[in-house]
Amino acid sequence: MQSKFLPLVSAALNGAVPQPAQNIIKYIAVTADSLNIREDANAQSKKVTGVEPATLGAILRVYGEKNGWYKISASQQHWVNGNFTKNVIRATVNATTLNVRSGPGTNFPKVSALTKNQEVFIVEESNGWCKISSDNKWVKKEFLN
């Protein structure tokens, strides 16, 4: 246990973000109000018990793909229908402070700010600006890695 736990604590104290052991294929965002999580990659499969459906805008990691379905758990058979998702891109902030705006331009009001190394997910791009959520939050692309 110490061989797995202590490196995570050390990484957290040094500001590093530990990466999952199993490879993530991609990230997706849920586009339906509610998306059932099933035991296998088909609509006839049982819903996973004890796990709530994913909600609109939720970001999910994808560990496998089969017949248009995405496996969203590294260790269990948890599947969602890909028709109710869209691909997103993981990025990190490279500026000390990054203004978040209500639209893709400096003429839109500032709604919040992000700090260096914060993780965001790009759901849309427009003229050098990136939409980072389903509720109109935009940042300048040049300040993302």
Secondary structure, DSSP 8 states (H G I E B T S, - for coil): -HHHHHHHHHHHHTT-----SS---EEEEE-SSEE--BSSSSTTS-B-TT---EETT-EEEE-EEETTEEE--SSS--EEEGGGEEEEEEEEB-SSEEEEESSSSTTS-EEEEEETT-EEEE-EEETTEEE-SSS--EEEGGGB-
